[in-house]
Amino acid sequence: MAKIHYTYNAETCKYEPIVISRKVAGRRLLAFLGISFIIGLSGLAYFNYRYPYIDETLQEAKNENLKSEWKVLYKQLDRTSNQLSALEHNDDKNYRVILDLEPLDQSQREAGVGGREKDSEGIPYLLIRTAYIQSEKIKNRLEIEAQSLQQLMDELARKEKMWASRPAIQPISNKDLSRLHTIFGLRMHPLFGYVRPHNGLDFTAPSGTPIYATGDGRVSTAQRSETYGNVVYIDHGYGFETRYAHMTNYIVSSGQHVTRGQVIGYVGSTGTSVSAHLHYEVHYKNQAINPINFFQRDLNNKEYEKLIEVGSKSVTSLD
């Protein structure tokens, strides 16, 4: 049975039952439903805020993982860039200096990728675009550095060939050397009795002592002459030529390629010579130069200075 509500009527001095019209009841019902709807909607919004859907939760977790991976990627790109910078620094400041090459222009090394970021694309696009540009710059720098290293390798091969060809050792071993006559230039010939140019150095050693090529090259002459006796000329390229005279015999032939330290003949006293020795000359661009300047490779500073001191005491030549 429905509960009846009463209200006091002052005119009749009686309690009379409250009668609600349909219109009022309708308004009250609508108000109740509206308030209920608002409360329900607010509750749903709050619930969704505090307790998102499972798909959203999974997506957020995936996004966090992607952010972590992006951070790792950026660190790797930075580390790669730094390592590449160190290699470029060694290339320009060390390798190219040693090989007498000019450093690469910085604009060549920093050649990048064109295009500007579009703000309208949003943050995800900018992250990807930034990483792409950085990786492309590193790729371009790597390609340039690879070309630079190839150039260095080619130049090193050329320089090694040149260094190996340069007359850089003594033609007679120190253990076999009795005396070094360092007279270079005008001197009194021991047989002819007049002053004439002496374009080399005389190495006194027992007959049959091995004579070594002082650098890589090609034998341009191997013959017997009236003044030089058994003589060998070696063309080392790069403007250098060496001559080895008065051999008892030579064991190379014209056109033969020889390497530094290879035995090419033996000490003798053929031609216009007064005793067993090797007459050794170095020519650069068809001009005779003092061979003493090429011996320091075999000697330390003290030994070199002693060699100059002892040799300077020689007042006569042997040819």
C-alpha positions as CSV (number, residue, x, y, z in Angstrom):
1,M,0.0,0.0,0.0
2,A,1.4,3.4,-1.1
3,K,2.4,5.7,1.6
4,I,0.0,8.8,1.8
5,H,1.5,12.2,2.7
6,Y,-0.7,14.8,4.4
7,T,-0.5,18.6,4.8
8,Y,-2.3,20.9,7.3
9,N,-4.9,23.1,5.9
10,A,-5.2,26.3,8.1
11,E,-8.6,27.2,6.6
12,T,-10.3,24.0,7.5
13,C,-8.0,23.2,10.5
14,K,-7.6,19.7,9.1
15,Y,-4.9,17.5,7.7
16,E,-5.6,16.8,4.1
17,P,-3.9,14.3,1.8
18,I,-1.4,15.8,-0.7
19,V,-2.6,15.3,-4.2
20,I,0.2,15.6,-6.9
21,S,-1.0,16.5,-10.4
22,R,0.2,14.8,-13.5
23,K,2.0,17.9,-14.7
24,V,3.9,18.3,-11.5
25,A,4.7,14.6,-11.4
26,G,6.0,14.8,-15.0
27,R,8.2,17.8,-14.2
28,R,9.6,16.0,-11.1
29,L,10.2,12.9,-13.1
30,L,12.0,14.8,-15.8
31,A,14.1,16.6,-13.3
32,F,15.0,13.3,-11.6
33,L,15.9,11.7,-14.9
34,G,18.0,14.7,-15.9
35,I,19.9,14.7,-12.7
36,S,20.4,10.9,-12.9
37,F,21.7,11.2,-16.4
38,I,24.2,13.9,-15.5
39,I,25.4,11.9,-12.5
40,G,25.7,8.8,-14.5
41,L,27.6,10.6,-17.3
42,S,29.9,12.1,-14.8
43,G,30.5,8.8,-13.2
44,L,31.2,7.2,-16.5
45,A,33.7,9.9,-17.4
46,Y,35.4,9.6,-14.1
47,F,35.5,5.8,-14.4
48,N,37.0,6.0,-17.9
49,Y,39.6,8.5,-16.7
50,R,40.6,6.4,-13.8
51,Y,40.1,3.0,-15.4
52,P,40.8,3.2,-19.2
53,Y,39.9,0.5,-21.7
54,I,42.3,-2.4,-22.0
55,D,43.1,-1.4,-25.6
56,E,44.2,2.1,-24.5
57,T,46.2,0.6,-21.7
58,L,48.0,-1.7,-24.1
59,Q,48.6,1.2,-26.5
60,E,50.0,3.4,-23.8
61,A,52.4,0.7,-22.8
62,K,53.4,0.2,-26.4
63,N,54.0,3.9,-26.8
64,E,56.2,4.0,-23.7
65,N,58.3,1.1,-25.1
66,L,58.6,3.0,-28.4
67,K,59.8,6.1,-26.6
68,S,62.4,4.0,-24.8
69,E,63.6,2.5,-28.1
70,W,63.8,6.0,-29.7
71,K,66.0,7.2,-26.8
72,V,68.3,4.2,-27.3
73,L,68.3,4.9,-31.1
74,Y,69.3,8.5,-30.5
75,K,72.1,7.5,-28.1
76,Q,73.4,5.0,-30.7
77,L,73.3,7.7,-33.4
78,D,75.1,10.1,-31.2
79,R,77.7,7.5,-30.3
80,T,78.3,6.6,-33.9
81,S,78.6,10.3,-34.8
82,N,81.2,10.8,-32.1
83,Q,83.2,7.8,-33.2
84,L,83.1,9.0,-36.8
85,S,84.2,12.4,-35.7
86,A,87.3,10.9,-34.0
87,L,88.1,9.0,-37.2
88,E,87.7,12.2,-39.3
89,H,90.0,14.1,-36.9
90,N,92.7,11.4,-37.2
91,D,92.2,11.5,-40.9
92,D,92.7,15.2,-41.2
93,K,95.2,15.9,-38.4
94,N,97.4,12.7,-38.5
95,Y,97.1,10.5,-41.6
96,R,96.9,13.4,-44.2
97,V,99.7,15.3,-42.4
98,I,102.0,12.2,-42.6
99,L,101.2,11.7,-46.3
100,D,101.4,15.4,-47.2
101,L,97.8,15.6,-48.2
102,E,95.4,18.6,-47.6
103,P,92.6,17.9,-45.1
104,L,89.1,17.6,-46.5
105,D,87.0,20.7,-46.4
106,Q,84.5,20.6,-43.5
107,S,81.6,21.4,-45.9
108,Q,82.3,18.2,-47.7
109,R,82.2,16.1,-44.5
110,E,79.0,17.8,-43.3
111,A,77.0,17.3,-46.5
112,G,73.5,16.5,-45.2
113,V,70.0,15.8,-46.3
114,G,67.8,18.6,-47.5
115,G,64.3,19.4,-46.5
116,R,62.7,21.0,-43.5
117,E,60.4,19.5,-40.9
118,K,56.7,20.2,-41.2
119,D,55.2,21.3,-37.9
120,S,51.8,20.3,-39.0
121,E,52.8,16.6,-39.1
122,G,53.1,16.5,-35.3
123,I,55.6,15.2,-32.8
124,P,55.8,11.6,-34.0
125,Y,56.7,12.8,-37.5
126,L,59.4,15.1,-36.2
127,L,61.0,12.4,-34.1
128,I,61.2,10.1,-37.1
129,R,62.3,12.9,-39.4
130,T,65.0,14.0,-37.1
131,A,66.4,10.5,-36.7
132,Y,66.2,10.0,-40.5
133,I,68.1,13.2,-41.2
134,Q,70.8,12.3,-38.6
135,S,71.2,8.8,-39.9
136,E,71.5,10.1,-43.5
137,K,74.1,12.6,-42.5
138,I,76.1,9.8,-40.8
139,K,75.7,7.7,-43.9
140,N,77.0,10.5,-46.1
141,R,79.9,11.2,-43.8
142,L,80.8,7.5,-43.8
143,E,80.8,7.4,-47.6
144,I,83.0,10.4,-47.7
145,E,85.3,9.0,-45.1
146,A,85.5,5.7,-47.0
147,Q,86.5,7.6,-50.1
148,S,89.1,9.5,-48.1
149,L,90.5,6.3,-46.6
150,Q,90.8,4.8,-50.1
151,Q,92.7,7.9,-51.2
152,L,95.0,7.6,-48.2
153,M,95.6,3.9,-49.0
154,D,96.4,4.8,-52.6
155,E,98.7,7.6,-51.5
156,L,100.4,5.3,-48.9
157,A,101.0,2.7,-51.5
158,R,102.6,5.3,-53.7
159,K,104.6,6.8,-50.9
160,E,105.8,3.3,-49.8
161,K,107.0,2.6,-53.3
162,M,108.7,6.0,-53.3
163,W,110.3,5.4,-49.9
164,A,111.4,1.9,-50.8
165,S,113.0,3.3,-54.0
166,R,114.9,6.2,-52.3
167,P,118.6,5.4,-51.7
168,A,118.5,5.1,-47.9
169,I,121.1,2.6,-46.7
170,Q,124.9,2.1,-47.1
171,P,125.9,0.0,-50.0
172,I,128.6,-1.7,-47.8
173,S,127.8,-3.2,-44.4
174,N,129.5,-1.5,-41.5
175,K,130.9,-4.9,-40.4
176,D,132.8,-5.1,-43.7
177,L,133.8,-1.5,-44.0
178,S,137.4,-0.7,-43.4
179,R,137.3,3.0,-44.2
180,L,135.0,5.6,-45.7
181,H,136.6,8.3,-47.9
182,T,134.1,11.2,-47.7
183,I,135.8,13.4,-50.3
184,F,133.0,14.7,-52.6
185,G,133.7,17.4,-55.2
186,L,137.1,18.4,-56.6
187,R,140.1,16.3,-55.6
188,M,143.5,15.2,-56.9
189,H,143.1,12.0,-58.9
190,P,145.6,9.4,-57.4
191,L,146.6,8.0,-60.8
192,F,146.3,10.9,-63.3
193,G,147.8,13.5,-60.9
194,Y,145.4,16.4,-61.6
195,V,142.3,17.8,-60.0
196,R,139.0,16.5,-61.3
197,P,135.5,16.1,-59.9
198,H,134.8,13.2,-57.5
199,N,131.1,12.7,-57.6
200,G,130.7,10.0,-54.9
201,L,132.2,8.4,-51.9
202,D,134.7,5.6,-51.6
203,F,134.1,2.6,-49.3
204,T,137.2,0.6,-48.6
205,A,136.5,-3.1,-48.0
206,P,138.1,-6.4,-48.7
207,S,137.8,-7.7,-52.3
208,G,134.7,-9.8,-52.7
209,T,132.7,-7.9,-50.0
210,P,129.0,-7.9,-51.0
211,I,127.6,-4.7,-52.4
212,Y,123.9,-3.9,-51.8
213,A,121.3,-2.0,-53.8
214,T,120.5,1.0,-51.6
215,G,116.9,1.2,-52.8
216,D,114.3,-0.5,-55.1
217,G,114.8,0.1,-58.7
218,R,115.6,-1.1,-62.2
219,V,119.1,-1.8,-63.4
220,S,119.7,0.6,-66.3
221,T,123.3,-0.3,-66.9
222,A,125.5,-3.3,-66.0
223,Q,128.7,-3.3,-67.9
224,R,132.5,-2.8,-67.9
225,S,133.9,0.7,-68.6
226,E,137.4,2.0,-68.9
227,T,137.3,4.2,-65.9
228,Y,134.6,2.8,-63.6
229,G,135.6,-0.8,-64.4
230,N,132.6,-3.2,-63.7
231,V,129.8,-0.7,-63.0
232,V,126.1,-0.9,-62.3
233,Y,123.6,2.0,-62.6
234,I,120.2,1.6,-60.9
235,D,117.3,3.8,-61.8
236,H,115.1,4.2,-58.7
237,G,112.5,6.4,-60.3
238,Y,111.3,9.7,-58.7
239,G,114.5,11.3,-60.1
240,F,117.0,9.1,-58.2
241,E,119.8,7.1,-59.7
242,T,122.8,5.3,-58.0
243,R,126.0,4.1,-59.4
244,Y,128.3,1.4,-58.1
245,A,131.8,1.2,-59.6
246,H,135.1,-0.8,-59.6
247,M,133.4,-4.1,-58.8
248,T,135.3,-7.3,-59.1
249,N,132.1,-8.5,-60.8
250,Y,128.4,-7.8,-60.8
251,I,125.5,-10.3,-60.7
252,V,122.7,-8.3,-62.2
253,S,121.8,-7.5,-65.7
254,S,120.3,-4.5,-67.5
255,G,116.5,-4.2,-67.1
256,Q,116.5,-6.4,-64.0
257,H,114.4,-5.2,-61.0
258,V,116.2,-5.1,-57.7
259,T,115.1,-4.4,-54.1
260,R,116.8,-2.5,-51.3
261,G,119.4,-4.7,-49.6
262,Q,119.8,-7.1,-52.6
263,V,123.4,-8.1,-53.5
264,I,124.2,-6.7,-56.9
265,G,128.0,-7.4,-57.0
266,Y,131.2,-7.5,-55.1
267,V,134.0,-5.1,-54.1
268,G,137.0,-5.1,-56.5
269,S,139.5,-2.7,-58.0
270,T,138.6,-2.7,-61.7
271,G,139.0,0.4,-63.9
272,T,141.1,3.4,-62.7
273,S,141.4,2.3,-59.1
274,V,144.4,2.0,-56.7
275,S,142.9,-0.5,-54.3
276,A,139.8,-2.6,-53.5
277,H,136.9,-0.3,-52.8
278,L,133.4,0.7,-54.0
279,H,132.9,4.0,-55.6
280,Y,129.3,5.0,-54.9
281,E,127.3,7.9,-56.4
282,V,123.8,9.2,-55.9
283,H,122.2,11.4,-58.6
284,Y,119.0,13.3,-58.4
285,K,117.5,14.7,-61.5
286,N,120.8,14.1,-63.3
287,Q,122.8,16.1,-60.7
288,A,125.3,14.3,-58.5
289,I,124.7,14.9,-54.8
290,N,126.7,13.9,-51.7
291,P,125.6,10.3,-50.7
292,I,126.6,10.9,-47.1
293,N,123.2,12.6,-46.6
294,F,121.4,9.3,-47.2
295,F,123.2,7.1,-44.6
296,Q,121.5,8.2,-41.3
297,R,118.9,5.5,-41.7
298,D,121.5,2.9,-40.8
299,L,123.1,4.9,-37.9
300,N,122.1,6.6,-34.8
301,N,123.1,10.3,-34.3
302,K,126.4,9.5,-32.6
303,E,127.4,6.9,-35.1
304,Y,126.5,9.3,-37.9
305,E,128.6,12.2,-36.4
306,K,131.5,9.8,-35.9
307,L,131.3,8.6,-39.5
308,I,131.5,12.2,-40.7
309,E,134.4,12.9,-38.3
310,V,136.4,9.9,-39.4
311,G,135.7,10.3,-43.0
312,S,136.6,14.0,-43.0
313,K,140.2,13.0,-42.2
314,S,140.6,11.4,-45.6
315,V,142.6,13.6,-47.9
316,T,142.9,11.4,-50.9
317,S,140.5,9.3,-52.9
318,L,141.0,5.9,-54.3
319,D,139.8,6.6,-57.9
